[in-house]
């Protein structure tokens, strides 16, 4: 077949050609509409994906039939370039029209040099921005005698940077490009042209990215570029056989066309300068044809046989061009009946939005705006209450947070040791929660973490320093020593958790605002365009939440200060029996007088925990001490009791040398006091946050927001920013009117095409 024979081989007369041109023009306009207005559908197109060094730009130029862009290493474009190509035998030079970003509905005639300058200017502009790449397409319409009837989207080349730290900038660019390309591949209407520059199909550089979106390669055409450089690398005919017809397992899918295509593009640029290789695009096109013939001859020489018809149909740019053109035309034909109802649906949706804008414009007066503001206030509070009580309307994948996310965004519970509790041990840690469920999980984590805290270690130095000197004698008071240590340890341990809990719950409450706004939008109760008013409502809620949390935290702080300033033994005697058992356990195991003394002291300390329960804790030591009273006949035991009492005073009151028994007594008392403070702090803090942070959102917030709302109504113009809203709505109205006109024109075109197709099918049956 002649190289020009691929163009419109399916056409048998001028009427058919004219019908196909209308089809291409309709789809080109549909693609432009989708790009400009972000419609939920798009026109079929060929999306070219490849790395920077895989000959992507050269192949695109070969498919076009002329050169127009720079070819070589590096980033040549930072925006996708859409090329709407149309075969026109009367165009002996490329006729290019650029759709400007300011007014895409009016194509502007541009020379190739002007288009190059525009692309370079866009590259320079984006290079200075933080993201450096844009998904908004540069759309060019081209008519030329060598062009196929194709729509090709040339994406920025993928980058494979080195992993070193010095390449961080390039690594960031690589992630940005891959994200952009992946987003483009998500369009189900697009045929993906996946370029690979490898002689071994087990190396999947570009396919690795493509198969993340199209795992079966069901809408992907794989192309091996730079065939002329690979043929000399093969030493055996069997290697060439495997390369031309790779097994299905090597490509991991069922690609379009069943097997890869193989292309070569001759090097050299078109121009009149001494560095140019070709004087015209016709010479460039002829060189492509000669390159195909040389590649086929070289393959046959390596194989030692002639290429089969199937193999020849996969080699060369012309074969790829014909395959893509026929494939895209079939997609066009098949999609015509589906496009019409989609256009109808989008037309109805846009008409509804236009009616809403007209309705919005008609209500921009003071009385109606006040009424809308009050209605929004009531609905906003309703959504807040619904979120706290529980709902599944808001999608968890968009608004929910796992416990790990919550810790990152709202702060974690971290003790004095700087460690976090393993989040996997908290119930529902992996679930994405919001609202009341998230509040409950945070409070449960607080109970879990704080409830498991043990008293920090106590050193002998701390005990000795805590003894000090009394104001009336220089003896030691180990009860006071234990209290001093316990309250200091408790204050240092629990105060950080109080601030962390407040910060966490405040984060959860503030998240209610965007979720409530989503629910209002979902129900059609959102005040569109009134951003100033909405920010005022959100700010009022945030201020209320912050002040309420601060007030609640101050109340909890008062409780913590009171329990760590003065020790009331009635708060710490709940485990009196356990303390007595602990003291008795080591008192009976020591054989010295100090052990007896410590046992006697344990009895006295135990009896001091609750004076109203003195009879229950009376011990044998009390009976022995009573024998010293006048009139008691047990005179034989008096010297022993007196000795024990003296030893007791000597080891606890007069002696500053810290004995093991005294140290253990102090430690036991500190533990008892610390745990009592912990239990009281945990219960009171949870109760107060529920009463003074959660409940005010339900019973105090409505009145406060209502008062703030009425105060704002004194300056309605500024609060609702009426002039800006009117200008914004007017702009949106004009855009939608243009969109509706273009949709109506497209509907008429596709209906006409659909009728022509039906009539052609009827005639063929006849």
C-alpha positions as CSV (number, residue, x, y, z in Angstrom):
1,X,0.0,0.0,0.0
2,X,1.3,3.5,-0.7
3,X,2.1,5.6,2.3
4,X,-0.7,8.0,1.4
5,X,-3.1,5.2,1.0
6,X,-3.8,4.9,4.7
7,X,-5.7,8.2,4.7
8,X,-9.4,7.6,4.4
9,X,-9.1,4.2,2.7
10,X,-12.6,3.5,4.0
11,X,-14.1,6.4,2.0
12,X,-15.6,5.6,-1.4
13,X,-17.0,9.0,-2.3
14,X,-16.9,12.6,-1.4
15,X,-20.2,12.3,0.5
16,X,-18.6,9.7,2.8
17,X,-15.5,11.9,3.3
18,X,-17.7,14.9,4.1
19,X,-19.6,12.8,6.7
20,X,-16.4,11.6,8.3
21,X,-15.1,15.2,8.5
22,X,-18.3,16.2,10.3
23,X,-17.8,13.3,12.7
24,X,-14.2,14.3,13.5
25,X,-15.1,18.0,13.9
26,X,-18.0,17.1,16.2
27,X,-15.7,14.9,18.4
28,X,-13.0,17.6,18.4
29,X,-15.5,20.2,19.6
30,X,-16.7,17.7,22.2
31,X,-13.2,17.2,23.5
32,X,-12.7,21.0,23.7
33,X,-16.0,21.3,25.6
34,X,-14.9,18.6,28.0
35,X,-11.6,20.4,28.7
36,X,-13.1,23.8,29.1
37,X,-16.1,23.0,31.3
38,X,-14.9,19.7,32.9
39,X,-17.9,17.7,31.6
40,X,-18.2,14.1,33.0
41,X,-17.5,12.6,29.5
42,X,-14.9,13.1,26.8
43,X,-14.2,12.2,23.2
44,X,-12.1,9.2,22.3
45,X,-8.5,10.1,21.7
46,X,-5.0,8.6,21.7
47,X,-3.0,9.4,24.8
48,X,0.8,9.1,24.3
49,X,2.7,8.0,27.4
50,X,6.4,7.5,27.6
51,X,9.6,8.5,29.3
52,X,11.7,11.4,28.1
53,X,14.3,9.3,26.3
54,X,12.0,6.9,24.5
55,X,11.5,8.9,21.3
56,X,8.0,10.1,22.3
57,X,8.1,13.6,20.5
58,X,9.8,12.1,17.4
59,X,7.0,9.5,17.1
60,X,4.3,12.1,17.5
61,X,5.9,14.2,14.7
62,X,6.1,11.1,12.5
63,X,2.4,10.4,13.0
64,X,1.6,14.0,12.2
65,X,3.7,14.0,9.0
66,X,5.6,17.2,9.8
67,X,7.9,18.5,12.5
68,X,6.8,21.3,14.9
69,X,8.3,20.9,18.3
70,X,11.8,20.5,19.8
71,X,13.1,16.9,20.0
72,X,15.7,15.8,22.5
73,X,16.4,15.1,26.2
74,X,14.9,17.1,29.0
75,X,11.4,18.5,29.7
76,X,10.1,19.9,26.5
77,X,6.5,20.6,27.6
78,X,4.9,21.1,31.0
79,X,1.3,20.9,29.7
80,X,-0.3,18.1,27.7
81,X,-0.6,19.0,24.0
82,X,-3.8,17.9,22.2
83,X,-3.5,17.6,18.4
84,X,-6.7,17.4,16.5
85,X,-5.4,16.3,13.2
86,X,-7.5,16.1,10.0
87,X,-6.5,14.9,6.6
88,X,-6.9,17.6,4.0
89,X,-5.3,16.8,0.6
90,X,-5.6,20.5,-0.4
91,X,-3.4,21.7,2.4
92,X,0.2,21.5,1.1
93,X,1.5,23.2,4.3
94,X,0.2,22.6,7.8
95,X,-2.7,24.8,8.7
96,X,-2.7,25.2,12.5
97,X,-5.3,26.8,14.8
98,X,-4.6,27.3,18.5
99,X,-7.5,27.4,21.0
100,X,-6.5,30.1,23.5
101,X,-7.1,29.7,27.2
102,X,-9.0,33.0,27.3
103,X,-11.6,32.1,24.7
104,X,-11.4,28.5,23.6
105,X,-14.5,28.8,21.4
106,X,-12.6,30.9,18.9
107,X,-9.6,29.1,17.3
108,X,-6.7,31.4,16.4
109,X,-4.7,30.9,13.2
110,X,-1.0,30.4,14.1
111,X,2.2,29.5,12.3
112,X,4.3,26.7,13.5
113,X,6.9,29.2,14.8
114,X,4.2,31.0,16.8
115,X,2.9,27.8,18.3
116,X,6.5,26.8,19.3
117,X,6.9,30.2,20.9
118,X,3.6,29.8,22.8
119,X,4.6,26.4,24.1
120,X,8.0,27.7,25.2
121,X,6.4,30.6,27.0
122,X,4.1,28.3,28.9
123,X,7.1,26.1,29.9
124,X,8.9,29.2,31.3
125,X,5.7,30.3,33.1
126,X,5.1,27.0,34.8
127,X,8.8,26.5,35.6
128,X,8.6,29.4,38.0
129,X,5.5,28.1,39.8
130,X,5.6,25.7,42.7
131,X,3.9,22.8,40.9
132,X,5.7,23.3,37.6
133,X,3.2,21.3,35.6
134,X,-0.4,21.8,34.6
135,X,-3.0,19.3,33.4
136,X,-4.8,21.9,31.3
137,X,-4.2,20.9,27.7
138,X,-2.8,23.1,24.9
139,X,-5.3,22.4,22.1
140,X,-4.2,22.7,18.5
141,X,-6.2,21.9,15.4
142,X,-4.2,20.9,12.3
143,X,-5.2,20.2,8.7
144,X,-2.5,18.9,6.3
145,X,-2.2,16.5,3.4
146,X,0.1,14.1,5.4
147,X,-2.1,14.2,8.6
148,X,-4.2,11.2,9.6
149,X,-7.6,11.7,11.1
150,X,-6.5,11.4,14.7
151,X,-6.7,13.1,18.0
152,X,-3.4,12.7,19.9
153,X,-2.7,13.9,23.4
154,X,1.0,14.2,23.9
155,X,1.7,14.1,27.6
156,X,4.9,15.4,29.4
157,X,7.6,12.8,29.4
158,X,7.9,10.6,32.5
159,X,11.1,11.0,34.5
160,X,13.2,8.3,36.1
161,X,15.5,10.2,38.5
162,X,18.4,8.8,40.4
163,X,17.7,8.2,44.1
164,X,20.4,10.4,45.6
165,X,19.6,13.4,47.8
166,X,21.1,15.9,45.3
167,X,18.3,14.9,42.9
168,X,15.4,15.9,45.1
169,X,14.2,18.6,42.7
170,X,14.1,16.1,39.8
171,X,12.4,13.5,42.0
172,X,9.7,16.0,42.9
173,X,9.2,16.7,39.1
174,X,9.0,13.0,38.4
175,X,6.2,12.6,41.0
176,X,4.3,15.6,39.6
177,X,4.6,14.3,36.0
178,X,3.5,10.8,36.9
179,X,0.5,12.2,38.9
180,X,-0.5,14.3,35.8
181,X,-0.2,11.3,33.4
182,X,-2.0,9.0,35.7
183,X,-4.9,11.4,36.0
184,X,-5.1,11.6,32.2
185,X,-5.1,7.8,31.8
186,X,-8.2,7.6,34.1
187,X,-10.4,8.7,31.2
188,X,-11.9,5.5,30.0
189,X,-12.5,7.0,26.5
190,X,-8.8,7.4,25.9
191,X,-6.6,4.8,24.0
192,X,-3.2,4.7,25.7
193,X,-0.2,4.6,23.4
194,X,2.5,3.1,25.7
195,X,6.0,3.6,24.4
196,X,8.9,1.3,25.5
197,X,12.5,1.6,24.5
198,X,13.8,-1.8,25.4
199,X,15.0,-5.0,23.7
200,X,13.8,-7.2,26.5
201,X,10.1,-7.2,27.3
202,X,10.7,-8.1,30.9
203,X,11.8,-4.5,31.4
204,X,8.5,-2.6,31.9
205,X,9.5,1.0,32.4
206,X,6.4,2.8,31.0
207,X,4.1,-0.2,31.4
208,X,4.7,-0.1,35.1
209,X,2.9,3.2,35.2
210,X,0.3,2.4,32.6
211,X,-0.7,-0.9,34.2
212,X,-1.5,0.8,37.5
213,X,-4.5,2.3,35.6
214,X,-5.1,-0.3,32.9
215,X,-3.8,-3.5,34.5
216,X,-5.0,-5.8,31.6
217,X,-3.7,-3.4,28.9
218,X,-7.2,-3.7,27.4
219,X,-7.2,-0.1,26.1
220,X,-3.4,0.1,25.6
221,X,-1.4,-0.1,22.4
222,X,2.3,-1.0,23.2
223,X,4.9,0.5,20.9
224,X,8.6,-0.4,20.9
225,X,10.5,2.7,19.6
226,X,14.0,3.1,18.0
227,X,13.7,-0.3,16.3
228,X,16.7,0.6,14.0
229,X,19.0,0.7,17.1
230,X,17.8,-2.6,18.5
231,X,18.1,-4.9,15.4
232,X,22.0,-4.9,15.5
233,X,21.8,-6.0,19.1
234,X,20.3,-9.4,18.3
235,X,22.8,-12.2,17.7
236,X,20.4,-15.0,17.0
237,X,17.2,-15.4,15.0
238,X,15.4,-16.8,18.0
239,X,16.0,-13.6,19.9
240,X,14.4,-11.6,17.1
241,X,11.4,-14.1,17.1
242,X,10.8,-13.5,20.8
243,X,11.2,-9.8,20.4
244,X,8.7,-9.5,17.6
245,X,6.2,-12.0,19.1
246,X,6.6,-11.9,22.9
247,X,4.7,-14.5,24.9
248,X,1.6,-13.3,26.7
249,X,3.2,-13.8,30.1
250,X,5.9,-11.3,29.2
251,X,3.4,-8.5,28.7
252,X,1.0,-9.4,31.5
253,X,-2.2,-8.5,29.7
254,X,-4.3,-8.6,26.5
255,X,-3.3,-5.4,24.7
256,X,-5.1,-3.8,21.9
257,X,-3.8,-5.2,18.6
258,X,-2.7,-8.4,20.3
259,X,1.0,-7.6,19.9
260,X,3.3,-4.6,20.0
261,X,4.1,-2.2,17.2
262,X,7.7,-1.4,16.2
263,X,8.7,2.0,14.9
264,X,11.8,3.9,13.8
265,X,12.0,7.6,13.2
266,X,15.0,8.9,11.3
267,X,17.1,11.6,13.0
268,X,17.5,15.1,11.6
269,X,15.4,18.3,11.5
270,X,13.5,20.0,8.7
271,X,14.8,23.4,7.8
272,X,16.9,25.6,5.5
273,X,20.0,25.9,7.7
274,X,23.2,24.1,7.3
275,X,22.4,21.9,10.3
276,X,19.1,20.7,8.8
277,X,18.9,17.3,7.2
278,X,15.6,17.7,5.4
279,X,14.6,20.7,3.3
280,X,10.9,20.0,3.5
281,X,8.3,17.9,5.4
282,X,7.8,15.8,2.2
283,X,11.5,14.8,2.5
284,X,11.0,14.0,6.1
285,X,8.0,11.8,5.3
286,X,10.0,10.1,2.5
287,X,12.8,9.3,5.0
288,X,10.3,7.7,7.3
289,X,9.1,5.4,4.5
290,X,12.7,4.5,3.6
291,X,13.5,3.8,7.3
292,X,10.5,1.3,7.4
293,X,11.8,-0.5,4.3
294,X,15.3,-0.7,5.8
295,X,14.0,-2.1,9.1
296,X,11.9,-4.8,7.4
297,X,14.9,-5.8,5.3
298,X,17.2,-5.9,8.3
299,X,14.7,-8.1,10.3
300,X,14.3,-10.5,7.4
301,X,18.1,-10.8,7.2
302,X,18.4,-11.5,10.9
303,X,15.5,-14.0,10.8
304,X,16.7,-15.7,7.6
305,X,13.1,-15.7,6.2
306,X,10.5,-13.3,4.9
307,X,8.2,-11.5,7.4
308,X,4.6,-12.7,7.6
309,X,1.7,-10.4,6.8
310,X,0.9,-10.1,10.5
311,X,4.5,-9.2,11.3
312,X,4.7,-6.6,8.5
313,X,1.5,-5.0,9.8
314,X,3.2,-4.2,13.1
315,X,6.4,-2.6,11.7
316,X,6.7,1.0,10.8
317,X,5.0,4.4,11.6
318,X,2.6,4.0,8.7
319,X,1.3,0.7,10.1
320,X,0.8,2.2,13.5
321,X,-0.9,5.3,12.0
322,X,-3.3,3.2,10.0
323,X,-4.2,1.0,13.0
324,X,-4.8,4.0,15.3
325,X,-6.9,5.8,12.7
326,X,-9.1,2.8,12.1
327,X,-9.4,2.1,15.8
328,X,-10.3,5.6,16.6
329,X,-12.8,5.8,13.8
330,X,-14.5,2.7,15.1
331,X,-14.6,4.2,18.6
332,X,-16.1,7.3,17.1
333,X,-18.8,5.3,15.3
334,X,-19.6,3.1,18.3
335,X,-19.8,6.1,20.7
336,X,-22.2,8.2,18.6
337,X,-25.4,6.6,20.1
338,X,-23.9,6.9,23.6
339,X,-22.8,10.6,23.3
340,X,-26.3,11.9,22.5
341,X,-28.0,10.9,25.9
342,X,-24.9,12.1,27.7
343,X,-25.2,15.5,26.1
344,X,-28.9,15.5,26.9
345,X,-28.2,14.8,30.5
346,X,-25.4,17.4,30.8
347,X,-27.7,19.9,29.0
348,X,-30.5,19.4,31.5
349,X,-28.0,19.6,34.4
350,X,-26.5,22.9,33.0
351,X,-30.0,24.3,32.5
352,X,-30.9,23.5,36.1
353,X,-27.8,25.3,37.3
354,X,-28.6,28.3,35.1
355,X,-32.1,28.5,36.6
356,X,-30.6,28.3,40.1
357,X,-28.3,31.2,39.2
358,X,-31.2,33.2,37.9
359,X,-33.1,32.4,41.1
360,X,-30.1,33.5,43.2
361,X,-29.8,36.8,41.3
362,X,-33.5,37.5,42.0
363,X,-33.0,37.1,45.8
364,X,-30.1,39.5,46.2
365,X,-32.1,42.0,48.4
366,X,-31.8,42.7,52.2
367,X,-34.9,41.0,53.4
368,X,-34.5,37.8,51.4
369,X,-30.8,37.5,52.3
370,X,-31.6,37.8,56.0
371,X,-34.2,35.1,55.8
372,X,-31.8,32.9,53.9
373,X,-29.1,33.5,56.5
374,X,-31.5,32.5,59.3
375,X,-32.5,29.4,57.4
376,X,-28.9,28.5,56.8
377,X,-28.2,29.0,60.6
378,X,-30.9,26.5,61.5
379,X,-29.9,23.9,59.0
380,X,-26.2,24.2,59.9
381,X,-27.0,23.5,63.6
382,X,-29.2,20.5,62.5
383,X,-26.2,19.0,60.6
384,X,-23.9,19.6,63.6
385,X,-26.3,17.8,65.9
386,X,-26.6,15.0,63.3
387,X,-22.9,14.5,63.1
388,X,-22.6,14.3,66.9
389,X,-25.4,11.8,67.2
390,X,-24.1,9.7,64.3
391,X,-24.7,9.5,60.5
392,X,-23.3,7.7,57.5
393,X,-24.2,10.4,54.9
394,X,-20.8,11.9,54.7
395,X,-18.3,9.5,53.0
396,X,-15.7,8.3,55.5
397,X,-13.0,8.0,52.8
398,X,-13.3,11.8,52.3
399,X,-14.0,13.1,55.8
400,X,-13.1,10.3,58.2
401,X,-9.8,10.0,60.1
402,X,-8.0,6.9,61.3
403,X,-6.5,7.2,64.8
404,X,-3.1,7.6,63.1
405,X,-4.4,10.5,61.0
406,X,-6.1,12.0,64.1
407,X,-2.8,11.9,66.1
408,X,-0.9,13.6,63.3
409,X,-3.6,16.4,62.8
410,X,-4.9,16.8,66.4
411,X,-1.9,15.8,68.5
412,X,-1.1,12.5,70.3
413,X,-1.2,11.5,74.0
414,X,2.4,11.5,75.0
415,X,3.6,10.9,78.6
416,X,6.7,12.2,80.3
417,X,8.8,9.4,78.7
418,X,8.0,10.8,75.2
419,X,6.4,7.5,74.0
420,X,3.1,7.0,72.3
421,X,0.7,4.1,73.1
422,X,0.6,1.7,70.2
423,X,-2.5,2.8,68.2
424,X,-3.4,-0.7,67.1
425,X,-4.4,-1.5,70.7
426,X,-7.1,1.2,70.7
427,X,-10.5,-0.1,69.6
428,X,-11.5,1.1,66.1
429,X,-8.1,2.6,65.5
430,X,-8.0,1.8,61.8
431,X,-11.5,3.0,61.1
432,X,-12.1,6.4,59.4
433,X,-14.3,8.2,61.9
434,X,-15.8,11.7,62.3
435,X,-18.3,13.5,64.5
436,X,-19.5,11.8,67.7
437,X,-17.9,8.5,66.9
438,X,-14.5,10.2,66.6
439,X,-15.1,12.1,69.8
440,X,-15.9,8.9,71.7
441,X,-12.8,7.1,70.4
442,X,-10.6,10.0,71.4
443,X,-12.0,9.9,75.0
444,X,-11.7,6.2,75.1
445,X,-8.0,6.5,74.1
446,X,-7.5,9.1,76.9
447,X,-9.1,6.7,79.5
448,X,-7.0,3.8,78.2
449,X,-3.7,5.7,78.2
450,X,-4.1,7.7,81.4
451,X,-5.7,4.8,83.3
452,X,-2.7,2.6,82.6
453,X,-0.1,5.1,83.9
454,X,2.1,3.9,86.7
455,X,3.7,6.1,89.3
456,X,7.2,7.3,88.1
457,X,10.2,5.8,89.8
458,X,11.3,7.4,93.2
459,X,14.9,7.8,94.1
460,X,16.4,7.8,97.6
461,X,17.6,11.3,97.0
462,X,14.1,12.4,96.3
463,X,12.9,10.9,99.6
464,X,15.7,12.5,101.6
465,X,15.2,15.9,100.0
466,X,11.5,15.7,100.7
467,X,12.0,15.1,104.4
468,X,13.4,18.6,105.0
469,X,13.1,20.2,108.5
470,X,9.9,20.9,110.4
471,X,9.2,24.3,111.8
472,X,9.1,23.1,115.4
473,X,11.5,20.1,115.5
474,X,14.1,18.4,113.3
475,X,12.6,14.9,113.2
476,X,11.3,13.2,110.1
477,X,7.7,12.8,109.0
478,X,7.4,10.1,106.4
479,X,3.7,10.7,105.8
480,X,4.5,14.3,104.8
481,X,7.4,13.1,102.7
482,X,5.2,10.7,100.8
483,X,2.6,13.4,100.2
484,X,5.2,15.9,98.9
485,X,6.6,13.3,96.4
486,X,3.2,12.0,95.3
487,X,1.6,15.4,94.4
488,X,4.7,16.5,92.6
489,X,4.9,13.4,90.5
490,X,1.1,13.5,89.8
491,X,1.1,17.1,88.7
492,X,4.0,16.7,86.3
493,X,2.5,13.5,84.9
494,X,-1.1,14.4,84.4
495,X,-1.0,18.1,83.4
496,X,0.3,17.5,79.9
497,X,-2.5,15.0,79.2
498,X,-5.0,17.7,80.1
499,X,-3.7,20.0,77.4
500,X,-3.4,17.2,74.9
501,X,-7.0,16.1,75.4
502,X,-8.2,19.6,74.9
503,X,-6.2,20.0,71.7
504,X,-7.5,16.7,70.4
505,X,-11.1,17.3,71.1
506,X,-10.9,20.8,69.7
507,X,-9.5,19.4,66.5
508,X,-12.5,16.9,66.3
509,X,-15.0,19.7,66.8
510,X,-13.5,22.0,64.2
511,X,-13.7,19.2,61.7
512,X,-17.5,19.3,62.0
513,X,-17.8,22.6,60.0
514,X,-16.6,21.3,56.6
515,X,-18.5,18.1,57.0
516,X,-21.7,20.0,57.8
517,X,-21.1,22.2,54.7
518,X,-20.8,19.1,52.6
519,X,-24.1,17.8,54.0
520,X,-25.8,21.1,53.3
521,X,-24.4,21.0,49.7
522,X,-25.6,17.5,49.3
523,X,-29.1,18.5,50.4
524,X,-29.2,21.6,48.2
525,X,-29.3,23.9,51.3
526,X,-25.9,25.6,50.8
527,X,-25.5,29.3,50.3
528,X,-23.4,29.4,47.1
529,X,-21.4,32.5,46.3
530,X,-21.8,34.0,49.8
531,X,-18.3,33.1,50.9
532,X,-18.0,36.1,53.3
533,X,-21.1,35.0,55.2
534,X,-20.0,31.4,55.3
535,X,-16.6,32.3,56.6
536,X,-18.3,34.4,59.3
537,X,-20.3,31.4,60.5
538,X,-17.3,29.1,60.4
539,X,-15.2,31.7,62.3
540,X,-18.0,32.1,64.9
541,X,-18.1,28.4,65.5
542,X,-14.3,28.1,65.8
543,X,-14.1,31.0,68.3
544,X,-16.9,29.3,70.3
545,X,-15.2,26.0,70.3
546,X,-11.8,27.5,71.3
547,X,-13.2,29.6,74.1
548,X,-15.3,26.7,75.4
549,X,-12.4,24.3,75.3
550,X,-10.2,26.8,77.1
551,X,-12.8,27.3,79.8
552,X,-13.4,23.6,80.2
553,X,-9.6,23.0,80.5
554,X,-9.3,25.7,83.2
555,X,-12.0,23.9,85.2
556,X,-10.2,20.6,84.9
557,X,-6.9,22.4,85.9
558,X,-8.6,23.6,89.1
559,X,-9.4,20.0,90.0
560,X,-5.9,18.9,89.3
561,X,-4.4,21.7,91.3
562,X,-6.7,21.0,94.3
563,X,-5.9,17.3,94.3
564,X,-2.1,17.9,94.0
565,X,-2.1,20.7,96.6
566,X,-3.7,19.0,99.6
567,X,-3.9,15.3,100.3
568,X,-7.2,14.1,101.7
569,X,-6.7,10.6,103.0
570,X,-10.3,9.7,102.4
571,X,-9.6,9.9,98.6
572,X,-6.7,7.4,98.9
573,X,-8.0,4.7,101.3
574,X,-9.9,2.6,98.7
575,X,-7.0,0.1,98.6
576,X,-6.1,0.2,102.3
577,X,-6.2,-3.6,102.7
578,X,-3.8,-4.0,99.8
579,X,-1.4,-1.5,101.3
580,X,-1.5,-3.3,104.7
581,X,-0.8,-6.6,103.1
582,X,2.1,-5.1,101.2
583,X,3.6,-3.7,104.4
584,X,3.0,-6.8,106.5
585,X,4.6,-9.0,103.8
586,X,8.0,-7.5,104.2
587,X,7.5,-6.7,108.0
588,X,7.1,-10.4,108.8
589,X,10.1,-11.5,106.7
590,X,12.7,-9.4,108.5
591,X,14.1,-10.7,111.8
592,X,15.6,-7.4,113.1
593,X,14.0,-4.9,115.5
594,X,13.7,-2.6,112.5
595,X,11.3,-5.1,110.9
596,X,9.2,-5.2,114.1
597,X,9.2,-1.4,114.2
598,X,8.2,-1.1,110.6
599,X,5.4,-3.6,111.2
600,X,4.2,-1.5,114.2
601,X,4.4,1.6,112.0
602,X,2.4,0.0,109.3
603,X,-0.3,-0.8,111.8
604,X,-0.4,2.8,112.9
605,X,-0.4,4.2,109.4
606,X,-3.1,1.8,108.3
607,X,-5.2,2.8,111.3
608,X,-4.8,6.4,110.3
609,X,-6.4,6.0,106.9
610,X,-10.0,6.1,108.2
611,X,-10.7,7.3,111.7
612,X,-14.4,6.4,111.4
613,X,-13.4,2.7,110.9
614,X,-11.0,2.3,113.8
615,X,-12.4,-0.9,115.2
616,X,-11.9,-2.8,112.0
617,X,-8.2,-2.0,111.7
618,X,-7.3,-2.5,115.4
619,X,-4.2,-4.7,115.5
620,X,-2.2,-6.7,118.0
621,X,0.3,-3.9,118.3
622,X,-2.6,-1.6,119.6
623,X,-3.3,-4.2,122.3
624,X,0.3,-4.3,123.3
625,X,0.5,-0.6,123.5
626,X,-2.6,-0.5,125.7
627,X,-0.9,-2.8,128.2
628,X,1.2,0.2,129.2
629,X,-1.9,2.0,130.6
630,X,-2.3,2.2,134.5
631,X,-4.0,-0.8,136.1
632,X,-2.9,-3.3,133.5
633,X,-1.6,-6.5,135.1
634,X,0.5,-7.5,132.1
635,X,3.7,-6.0,133.6
636,X,5.9,-8.7,132.0
637,X,5.4,-7.4,128.5
638,X,6.0,-3.7,129.4
639,X,9.8,-3.7,128.8
640,X,9.3,-5.3,125.3
641,X,6.7,-2.9,124.3
642,X,8.7,0.1,125.6
643,X,11.7,-1.2,123.6
644,X,9.7,-1.5,120.4
645,X,8.3,2.0,120.8
646,X,11.8,3.4,121.4
647,X,13.0,1.6,118.3
648,X,10.1,2.9,116.3
649,X,10.8,6.5,117.3
650,X,14.5,6.0,116.7
651,X,14.1,4.6,113.1
652,X,11.3,7.0,112.0
653,X,11.5,10.2,113.9
654,X,15.1,10.7,115.3
655,X,17.2,8.9,112.6
656,X,18.0,10.5,109.3
657,X,19.6,7.4,108.0
658,X,17.1,6.0,105.4
659,X,16.5,2.4,106.2
660,X,15.1,-0.1,103.6
661,X,11.9,-0.4,105.6
662,X,11.4,3.4,105.7
663,X,12.1,3.6,102.0
664,X,9.6,0.9,101.2
665,X,6.9,2.5,103.4
666,X,7.4,5.9,101.6
667,X,7.2,4.2,98.3
668,X,4.0,2.4,99.2
669,X,2.4,5.6,100.4
670,X,3.4,7.5,97.3
671,X,2.0,4.7,95.1
672,X,-1.3,4.9,97.0
673,X,-1.6,8.7,96.8
674,X,-0.6,8.8,93.1
675,X,-3.1,6.2,92.1
676,X,-5.8,7.9,94.0
677,X,-5.1,11.2,92.3
678,X,-5.0,9.4,88.9
679,X,-8.5,7.9,89.4
680,X,-10.0,11.2,90.5
681,X,-8.3,13.1,87.7
682,X,-9.5,10.6,85.1
683,X,-13.1,10.6,86.2
684,X,-13.4,14.4,86.8
685,X,-11.7,15.3,83.5
686,X,-13.9,13.0,81.4
687,X,-17.0,14.3,83.1
688,X,-16.1,18.0,82.8
689,X,-15.2,17.7,79.1
690,X,-18.5,16.0,78.4
691,X,-20.4,18.6,80.4
692,X,-18.5,21.8,79.6
693,X,-17.2,21.1,76.1
694,X,-19.6,18.7,74.3
695,X,-22.9,19.8,75.8
696,X,-22.4,23.5,75.1
697,X,-22.3,22.7,71.4
698,X,-25.8,21.4,71.8
699,X,-27.4,23.9,74.2
700,X,-25.3,27.1,74.1
701,X,-24.0,27.3,70.5
702,X,-27.5,27.9,68.8
703,X,-28.1,31.1,70.9
704,X,-24.6,32.4,70.4
705,X,-24.6,31.9,66.7
706,X,-28.1,33.5,66.5
707,X,-26.8,36.5,68.4
708,X,-23.7,36.8,66.1
709,X,-25.9,36.4,63.1
710,X,-28.3,39.2,64.1
711,X,-25.3,41.4,64.8
712,X,-24.0,40.9,61.3
713,X,-27.3,41.9,59.7
714,X,-26.6,45.5,60.7
715,X,-24.3,45.5,57.6
716,X,-25.9,43.2,55.1
717,X,-24.1,44.5,52.1
718,X,-20.6,43.7,53.5
719,X,-21.6,40.5,55.2
720,X,-23.1,39.0,52.1
721,X,-20.7,41.0,49.8
722,X,-23.7,41.6,47.4
723,X,-21.8,43.5,44.7
724,X,-19.1,40.7,44.4
725,X,-21.7,38.0,44.5
726,X,-23.8,39.7,41.8
727,X,-20.7,40.1,39.6
728,X,-19.7,36.4,40.2
729,X,-23.2,35.1,39.4
730,X,-23.4,37.2,36.3
731,X,-20.0,35.8,35.1
732,X,-21.2,32.2,35.8
733,X,-24.5,32.9,34.0
734,X,-22.7,34.1,30.9
735,X,-20.4,31.0,30.9
736,X,-23.3,28.6,31.3
737,X,-25.3,30.3,28.5
738,X,-22.2,29.8,26.2
739,X,-21.9,26.2,27.3
740,X,-25.6,25.6,26.6
741,X,-25.3,27.0,23.1
742,X,-22.3,24.8,22.4
743,X,-24.0,21.7,23.8
744,X,-27.1,22.4,21.7
745,X,-24.9,22.8,18.6
746,X,-23.1,19.5,19.4
747,X,-26.5,17.7,20.0
748,X,-27.7,18.8,16.6
749,X,-24.4,17.6,15.0
750,X,-24.4,14.2,16.6
751,X,-28.1,13.7,15.9
752,X,-27.4,14.5,12.2
753,X,-24.4,12.1,12.2
754,X,-26.5,9.4,13.9
755,X,-29.3,9.7,11.3
756,X,-26.7,9.5,8.5
757,X,-25.3,6.3,10.1
758,X,-28.7,4.8,10.4
759,X,-29.6,5.6,6.8
760,X,-26.3,4.1,5.6
761,X,-27.0,0.9,7.5
762,X,-30.5,0.7,6.1
763,X,-29.2,1.2,2.5
764,X,-26.5,-1.5,3.0
765,X,-29.1,-4.0,4.2
766,X,-31.2,-3.2,1.2
